Amino acid sequence: MAKEKVVVIGINHAGTSAVRTLLAQKPELEVVAFDRNDNISFLGCGIALAVGGTVKNVNDLFYCNEVKLGDMGAKVFMEHEVIAIDTVSKTLSVRDLRGGREFTESYGKLIYAAGSWPLPIPGVPEKSMKMENVMLCKLYQHAKELIEKADEPGIGSVVVIGAGYIGIELAEAYRQKGKKVTLIDFEKRVVPRYFDNEFTNILEADIRKSGVVLALGEKVIDFAGRDGRVAEVVTSKARYPADLVIVCVGFKPNTELLPAAEKTANGAIVVDPQMRTNIPDVWAIGDAAAMLHASTGRHTQVALATNAVKSGIAAASSINGVSGVEVANVAGTNAIHVFDNNLASTGLSEAGAAALGIDAASVYVEDADRPEFMEDYTITRFKIIYERGTMRLLGAQVGTRGAVNHSEVIYFLALAIQRRMNLLEVAFTDVYFLPHFNKPFNFVLTAILKAAGINYDKTASR
């Protein structure tokens, strides 16, 4: 009797998770995996740490390889690109990028984990994007070059385009290396998707205090250079010297190979909690997939490694008939540690809710994290966003500065969003009180009580 055959396209975080789960649950499966890269499982979130020198060896950012997957029983083909998928005949057209040979591979079940790729800058000519020292930040290959540039004496001025997480982390890393850094974004605030003004105002001040030039509300128009090498970034308002330009303006899901799949506006493939697509015997995972967002009730691409790994487990379990393993929804939980700021958020920001036309309200507090009689305490900033009529929790943000970190409080708030809890339900979560660690009315409860009209907040800014 022939083995059941599962083919996986793309074996970075999501694909690696899927292959491991498939074979851990059913070692007898025939699993075939293709990836056009020559490496897998690279933690791109560590690139800035490697550039800045915190991570001494960039190879430590790998946690798996094709040999380990092969030892589990998978047939792994690196530097092999899937160029076409026929979902009727259930076959793939594959090109060996090393030798050029093309061949056809059949599948019984297909897991699509082709990931995403950095977006170009809208309006910037393609020839400008191809200038020497204009770089992207995604792969291991990019990381090696970016690390080399950080130690290159000829690189004095660095311009980072895109003030999202990756852009801010790189700006900090190159500043730590003594470079003159400019961080540009067409948005008027940094990380506007995740944090509101109460958090970004302080972060922006700390970015500027470090010596980074922050150019917000400026659209990049073009690059200027000499002898094919970039020398300046031209925006709608100014020109900035640049020996190195790093483009970090976002990512587009690689889903062109499945034109019949139901997709969101940005091209991500709509999936159910088991990662099944609308195409029979095809699952989509990782950055290629759009899962149900708990705050909005809409399918959304939330490109995080945490979601990628979970989606791979869910898809593999679905194929293997393991019940109860699914991703019912996601909240987009995230965190960042930059310029002495410890920030975490989940769900929607106030600005994000407004942009979606959601009738939302918010409460922001600044409160001591421990009783004031302990003398040694830290002011914690905390914000909740909730649906005005039902008081359902839609989002939360928390921030501290320095050595004290309260980002892990975001975990239970993410769960509350995923379970569609209202503020009063969250308020009566069974939590402890110990003066060494928190207050009887901690900053979470203080914010919720304030939303309910009971104001115990002594230090709130509003």
N, C-alpha and C positions, 0 to 999 in steps of 0.2 A: 504494500500500500504506500502510495506516494506521500511524502511529508507535506504538511500544510506550508505554503510559501508566503512569506511576508517580505516585501521590499521596502526599504527606507531610503528616501531621497533627502540627503543632508544629514550629517552626523556631527553637528556641534552640540550645544547643550540639550536641546529638545530631542534630537535624533539619538544622541548617545544615551539619554535617559530611556528612550523607547526601546533601543536594542537591548540594553541591560535588563530592562523589565521583562521584555518578551522572553528572553532566554532564561532568566532567573525563575520565571513562572512555568515555562515549558521548554526545557532544554532540548526536546526532540524537534522543535521547530526548525524549518529552513529559513534563515534570515539572511538576506542579501542587502548590503548597504552601499550607497554611492555618495561620494563627495568630490566636488571639483577642486577643493583645496588640498594641500599636502599635509595638513595637521588638523586635529580636532580638539574640542573641549578647552579652547583657550579662553580664559576669563578676561575679557576685554575691560571689565570694570577695574582691573588692576593696572591698566596701562599708565595712568597718571602717577600711580605709586612707584612704578618702575622708572618713569621719566624723572621724578623728583628724588629718587634714590632710596625710598623706603624699602621697596622690594629690590634686593641686591642682584638677583638672578631672574630674568624675565621668564626663563623656562619653568620656574616654580609656579607659574600661573596656569599650567596644564594639570589636569587631574585624571586624564585617561588618554589612551592612544589606540590605534587600530590593532596593535598586537594584543592588548588586553581584551578587546572585543572579539578578536579572532580566537583567543584562548577559550572564550565562552561558547564558541561555536558559530559565530557570525562569519559570513564571507564579505570581507570589506574591500572595496575598490576605491582607493584614493586617486586624486587627479583624474577622475572620471566624471564627465558632465552629462546629465540627462538633458537631451535637447528636444525631446518630444514625448508626450504621453497620449496613448490611445486608450481611453477608458472604456471603449466598447469591446475591443479585442483584448483589453487588459495587458498591454505590452508597453515597453519603454524603448525609445531609441537612445543609445548611449554612445558617447564619444570618449575614447581614451585620449586625454590631452597630452600624454607623453609621446605616443606613437601615431596618433591620428586615426587609428582603426575605429570604425563604427560597427555596432552590433545591436541586436534586439534582445531584450530581457522580458520575460513574462512575469506576472505576479498573480497571486490569489487575493491578497490584501495589500493595500498600499498606504504607507504613512508618508505624508508630504511635510518635510521639515526643511524647506529650502531657505528659510531665514529672511533676512532683509539686507539692504545695501544703503550706504550713505547717499543722501540726496545731493544733487548739485545745487548751486545757488541760483535761484530763478533770475534770469536776465543776464547773467554773466556769460560771456562767450565761451564756447567749448575750448577754443585755443588758449584762452587765459587760464582755464582750469588745468590745462596740461603743462603749464609753465613749471620749470624746475623749482623745487622747494614749495610747491603747493601740494599739500598732503591731506589724506583722509585719516580717520582714526576708527578702526574696526578690527582688523586682523592682527595676527602675530607678526606678519611681515611689516605692517604699519608700525607696530610697537617697536620693533628693532630699529627702524629708521628714525623714529621719533626720539628714542633714547640716544642714538648716535648724535642727532642734531643738538640735543641738550648739552652735550659735552664738546661741541664743535666751536672753536674760538671765533670762526667767521660768522657765526649766528649771534648777532647782537640784539636784533629787534624781532619779536615774535608777535604775530597777530592771530588771534583765535576768533573765528567767526561762528557765533552761536553760543548764547549764554545759558544753555541748559546744563545738566549735570556734567556731561563730558567736557564741555567747553570751560566751565568754571574750574573743574579739577585740573585740566591742563594748564589753564592760566596760572593757577597757584603753583603747579609743579615747575613750570619754566621760570616763574618769578623766584622760586627757591634756588634755582640754578643761576640766579644773577642776571637773567635776561630782562630787557625792557619789553614789557608785555602790554598789548592792547587787546581788550575783549569787546567785540562788536556784536550787537543784535538789533534787528529792526523793531523788536518789542521795546516798550518803555521801561520794563523791569526785567530783572534776571529771574529765571525759573518760574515764569508766571503760571505755568500749568499746575504747579504743585503748591505754591505758597502765595499768600496775600501780602499786602503792603506791610503789615505789622512785622513780618519776618524778613521780607526782601529789603526793606529800608535799612535795617541794621546790617544785613549781609553786604549790601552795596557799599555802605560806609566802610566796612572792614576791608572789602576788596580795594577800594581807593586808598585806604590807609596803608595798605601793603605796598603801594607804588604802582599797581596795575591801573592803566588808563581804561576807564569804563565808558564806552561809546554806545549809549543806548538810544533807541529811536532813530537809528541810521541804517539805511538800506545800502548794501554793497552793490556797486554798479559794475566794477571791473577791477582788474589788476594791471599794474604797469610794471615794466621790467626792462632789463638790459641783457642782450644776448640770450634771450630765452629764459632768463632767470628772474623770478619775481623780485621786485624792489619796493613796490608800494601797493597799498590797498586803497581804492578810490570808493568813497561812499557818497551818499546824497548830500553830505554836509562837510566832508573834510577828506584829506589824504593822509595816510599813515605809513611811515616807513616800515618795511617788512623784509627781513632776510629769510623768514620762514612763515608760511601761512598754513593754518590747520582749519579745515572746513568741518564744522560739527553742527549742521543745520537740521538734522533729523534723518530718519530712515524710511525707506519704502519697502514694503513686503515684496518678496520675489514670488509672485503668483501667476505669472504670464503663462506658465505651462498648463494651467487648468482654467481655460476660458469659460467652461460650462459651470464652474463653481459659483455659488452665491457669494457675493463679496460686499464689503462696506465701501464707502466712497473712496478710501485710500487704497483699495485693492486687497485688503486682508480678507481671508476666507472665513465665512460665517460657520461656526461649529456648534454642536450641542454639548452638553456637559461631558460626554464621552469622547469628544473631539471628532465626531463623525460629520462629514460634509453632506451636501445634498446629492453627491455622486455616490452610487453604490460601491461599497468596498474601498472607499477612499477616506482616510483620516487626515486632518491637518493640525499641526502643532507648532509651538514656538512663535517666533515673530511673524510667521505666515498666517497665523490664525487670529480671528476676532472672537473673543469669548464674551459672554454676557457680563456687562458691568453692573454691579450690585446697586450702585447709587442711581444710575440713569435708567436701568432696564433695557438698555440698547447694547447691541454687539459692538465691541470696540477692540482695536488692537492695543494691547498694553504690553509693550516690548520690554520685559524684564526677565532676567535669567531664572528667577524664582518661578514665574509662570511657565517658562519654557520647560523646566524640569518636571513640574507637576503635570503639564499637558502630555508630556511623553509617557509618564506613568499611566495616566488615564487612558490614552489611546491604546497602549500595549495591553492593559488590563481588559479593555473592551474587546479587543481582538481575541484574547485568550479566554474570554467568557468569565472573567473574575468580576463578580457583581459588587456594587457599592463603592467602586473606585471611580470617582468623577470630580470634575471641577464645576460645581454648580454655578459659580460666578466668581468674579475677581473685583477687587477694590482699588488696585493700582498702588499698593502700599510700597513706600520707598523711603530712603534716607540718604543724607549726605553729610560729610564731615569736611568742611573747607573753611579756611581763614578764621579758625577758632570758633566756628559755628557748628553746633550739633543739631541738625534739623531732621524731622521725619514728618511724613504726611500720609494720609490715606483717603480714598474717596475723592470728592469734589472740593475744590477751593471755592470761596465765595464768588470770585470772578468767573470761575468755570461754570458754576451753577447759573449765574446770570446770563452767560453767553448761550446756555442751552434753554433759556426761557423758563427755568424752574423757579417757582415761588419759594425762595429760601430766605432764612434769617440766620444771623450768626451772633456769637458771643465771643469776645476776646478778653482774657484776663492775664495779668502778670502777678504771680503769687510766689511766696516763699515755698520751697519744696519741703522744708522741715519747719517745725514750730520755731518761732522767733526766739523762744527762751533757750534754744540750743546754741544760739550765738552764731555758729557756723552754718549758714544756709545759703542757698543760691536762688535767685529769682528765675522762675521758669515762665516762659511765654506759652500760652495755650489758647487754641481757638477751636470752636466747634461750628459746623454749618449744618443746619437742619431744615427739613421741610416745614414751612410755616403752619400749615393746617394740622398736620398729624404729629409734628415734632419728631418725625423719623430722622435718625442720624444719617447725614449725607457725606460728611467729611470731617476730618480733624487734622490739626497741625500742632506740633510741639517743638520748642526750641530752647536751647541753653547755649551758653558760651563758656569756653574753658574746659576744665577737667571734668565737670559734672555733666552727666549724660542721662536724659530721661527718655530717649527715643523708643525704648522697648515698650512704653505704655501704648504705643500705636498698635501693637499686636491685638490687644483685646478690643480696641476700638474698630479695627478692621473686621474682626469677627462680628461685632455688633452691626456694622454696616451690611455684611454679607447675610446676616440673619434678619435684616430689616427691623432692627430694634428701635424703639423710640427713646427719647432722652430719659424718661422716668424709669424705663426698664434698665437702661445702662446705669443710672444712678444707684439702683438697688443691687448692683452686682456685689457679691460678697468679697470684700477686700479687707486687708488687715490695716491696723494702725500701730506704728511704733515710732516714737520720736526720732530715733536714729535714722529712719528711712523716709517718713512722710508725715502728713498732718491728718487729723481726724476728718477734716474737710479739705481733701487735697485739691490740687488745681483742676482736676477733671470734674469732681463733684461741685466745686465752687462755680465753674462755668455753667454746669447743668442747672444748678439752683438759680443762678442769675437768669437763665433763659426762662425758668418757671416763675420769675418774679420775686425770688427770695435772694437778696443780695448780701452775701457774706464776703464779698471781694473788697479788700481794704486798699489794694494797690493797683487796681486795673486802670489802664490809660483811658478807657471809655466804657 
